[in-house]
């Protein structure tokens, strides 16, 4: 063991045997990487990530029927998984499998005031609901517009796809709308 104070300048540190463990520092010490230095092979990035939104109200939904939200705007899409023109969903791309944090926000509205009996928002994975939130009013004090947010953590494989659905129950059984304000679906993969 050699003990010295000062700066060690080398281009490469390896074990003498060519394999094993290299320890830098000891318990209670802090290892500092100066600002401007680049580190590789440690940490990770929260990618892929995505966010989709609705540019205008989605109108004419059948009453009390789960309907896919047709997100038509891609706000963020790090790995080209967003589809805002055909299927209105996010699909996990090659090499992007892992645990994802997913969040959806949607607002249901009725054509007339005090007619929204309840609104449910769902996150679907591969065509099936994996998360749901619901807001129900009393029949004597219905609302006009109800917004809900839900989130889930899902283990996603390559090719899995995520969609958001909404179900709006009108007291008068009339057609309903999805309000564009705050209507979005987002997600990112956790660093593991």
matplotlib code that plots the C-alpha trace (Angstrom):
import matplotlib.pyplot as plt

x = [0.0, 1.4, 0.1, 0.7, -1.0, -1.3, -2.7, -2.7, -2.5, -3.1, -5.0, -6.3, -6.9, -7.3, -7.0, -3.6, -5.3, -7.5, -10.8, -12.3, -13.3, -11.7, -12.6, -12.3, -12.5, -13.7, -16.8, -17.7, -15.8, -17.4, -16.2, -16.5, -16.7, -15.8, -18.3, -17.6, -16.2, -18.1, -18.9, -19.9, -21.2, -23.0, -26.4, -28.9, -31.5, -35.3, -35.9, -37.9, -40.4, -43.5, -46.5, -49.5, -52.4, -55.7, -55.7, -59.5, -62.6, -63.5, -67.2, -70.2, -69.3, -72.0, -73.3, -71.9, -69.6, -65.8, -64.3, -60.6, -59.2, -57.8, -54.7, -53.7, -50.6, -47.2, -45.6, -42.7, -41.5, -37.9, -38.0, -40.6, -43.3, -46.2, -48.9, -51.2, -52.7, -53.9, -54.1, -53.7, -51.4, -47.9, -46.1, -42.9, -40.1, -37.3, -34.9, -37.2, -38.8, -38.9, -41.0, -42.9, -44.6, -47.8, -50.2, -53.4, -55.7, -59.0, -62.1, -65.6, -68.3, -72.0, -73.9, -75.9, -75.1, -75.7, -75.9, -72.6, -73.6, -70.1, -66.9, -64.3, -60.9, -58.9, -55.4, -55.3, -52.4, -52.7, -56.5, -57.4, -57.8, -54.9, -56.0, -59.2, -60.4, -64.0, -65.9, -69.6, -72.0, -75.2, -78.2, -79.5, -76.3, -74.8, -71.9, -71.2, -67.5, -65.5, -61.8, -59.8, -56.2, -54.8, -51.4, -50.0, -46.6, -46.5, -43.9, -43.9, -42.4, -41.4, -44.6, -46.9, -49.2, -50.8, -54.1, -56.4, -60.2, -63.0, -66.6, -69.0, -72.5, -75.0, -78.2, -80.2, -78.5, -77.3, -74.0, -71.0, -67.6, -64.0, -62.7, -59.2, -58.1, -55.6, -56.3, -53.0, -51.2, -47.6, -45.0, -41.4, -39.3, -37.6, -33.8, -33.1]
y = [0.0, 3.4, 6.5, 10.0, 13.3, 15.0, 14.4, 11.0, 11.5, 8.4, 7.5, 4.1, 2.3, -1.5, -4.4, -6.2, -9.5, -8.1, -8.7, -8.1, -5.0, -1.6, 0.6, 4.3, 6.1, 4.6, 4.7, 8.2, 9.9, 11.8, 11.2, 14.5, 14.7, 18.3, 20.4, 20.1, 16.5, 13.7, 10.4, 7.3, 3.9, 5.1, 6.6, 6.7, 8.8, 8.9, 8.0, 7.3, 10.0, 11.3, 13.7, 13.9, 16.5, 17.3, 20.5, 20.9, 19.4, 15.9, 16.0, 13.8, 10.9, 8.4, 8.8, 6.5, 4.7, 4.3, 6.3, 6.5, 10.0, 10.9, 12.8, 14.7, 16.6, 15.3, 17.6, 15.4, 12.2, 11.2, 7.8, 8.1, 6.1, 8.6, 8.1, 11.2, 10.5, 6.9, 5.0, 8.0, 6.1, 5.6, 2.4, 1.1, 1.0, -1.6, -1.5, 0.6, -2.1, -1.4, 0.2, 3.3, 6.1, 6.9, 9.8, 10.9, 13.9, 14.3, 16.5, 15.4, 17.9, 17.8, 19.9, 21.7, 22.8, 20.6, 17.4, 15.6, 12.9, 11.2, 10.9, 8.1, 8.2, 5.0, 4.2, 1.2, -1.2, -3.3, -2.7, -3.4, -1.0, -1.0, 2.1, 4.0, 7.0, 8.3, 11.3, 11.0, 13.8, 13.4, 13.3, 16.6, 18.6, 17.4, 19.3, 20.6, 19.7, 17.2, 16.7, 13.8, 12.8, 9.3, 7.6, 4.1, 2.4, -0.4, -2.9, -2.4, -4.7, -3.7, -3.3, -2.6, 0.4, 2.9, 4.7, 6.9, 6.4, 8.5, 7.7, 10.5, 9.8, 12.5, 12.8, 13.4, 10.6, 13.1, 13.0, 14.4, 16.0, 15.8, 19.3, 20.0, 22.1, 20.1, 16.9, 15.0, 11.7, 11.5, 9.0, 8.1, 5.0, 4.7, 4.4, 1.0]
z = [0.0, -1.0, 0.7, -0.7, -1.0, -4.3, -7.8, -9.5, -13.3, -15.3, -18.5, -17.3, -14.0, -14.1, -11.7, -11.7, -12.6, -15.4, -13.6, -10.2, -8.3, -8.2, -5.2, -5.4, -2.0, 1.2, 3.4, 4.5, 1.6, -1.3, -4.9, -6.9, -10.7, -11.7, -13.7, -17.4, -17.0, -18.8, -17.2, -19.2, -18.2, -15.0, -14.3, -17.1, -18.9, -18.4, -22.0, -23.8, -22.9, -24.7, -24.4, -26.6, -26.5, -28.1, -30.3, -30.4, -28.7, -29.6, -30.1, -30.6, -28.2, -27.5, -24.0, -21.2, -23.7, -23.3, -26.2, -27.2, -27.0, -30.4, -29.3, -32.5, -31.3, -30.4, -27.8, -26.9, -28.5, -27.8, -29.5, -32.3, -30.5, -30.8, -33.4, -33.7, -37.1, -37.2, -33.9, -31.4, -29.1, -27.8, -28.8, -27.1, -29.7, -30.1, -27.2, -25.0, -22.8, -19.1, -16.3, -17.3, -15.4, -17.3, -16.7, -18.5, -17.9, -19.7, -19.3, -20.2, -20.9, -21.8, -24.3, -21.6, -18.1, -15.1, -17.2, -16.6, -14.1, -14.0, -15.9, -15.9, -17.5, -18.3, -19.3, -21.7, -22.4, -25.5, -25.6, -22.0, -19.0, -16.5, -14.6, -14.0, -12.1, -11.8, -10.6, -9.9, -8.9, -7.0, -9.3, -7.8, -8.6, -11.9, -13.5, -16.9, -17.2, -15.2, -15.4, -14.1, -13.9, -13.3, -13.3, -13.2, -13.3, -15.9, -17.1, -20.9, -23.6, -27.1, -29.2, -26.2, -26.8, -24.5, -25.1, -23.0, -23.0, -21.4, -20.5, -19.9, -18.5, -19.4, -17.2, -20.4, -22.3, -24.9, -26.9, -25.0, -25.8, -24.7, -23.8, -25.2, -22.2, -20.2, -22.2, -22.5, -22.1, -21.0, -19.9, -19.4, -18.7, -15.3, -14.9, -13.5]

ax = plt.figure().add_subplot(projection="3d")
ax.plot(x, y, z, "-o")
ax.set_aspect("equal")
plt.show()
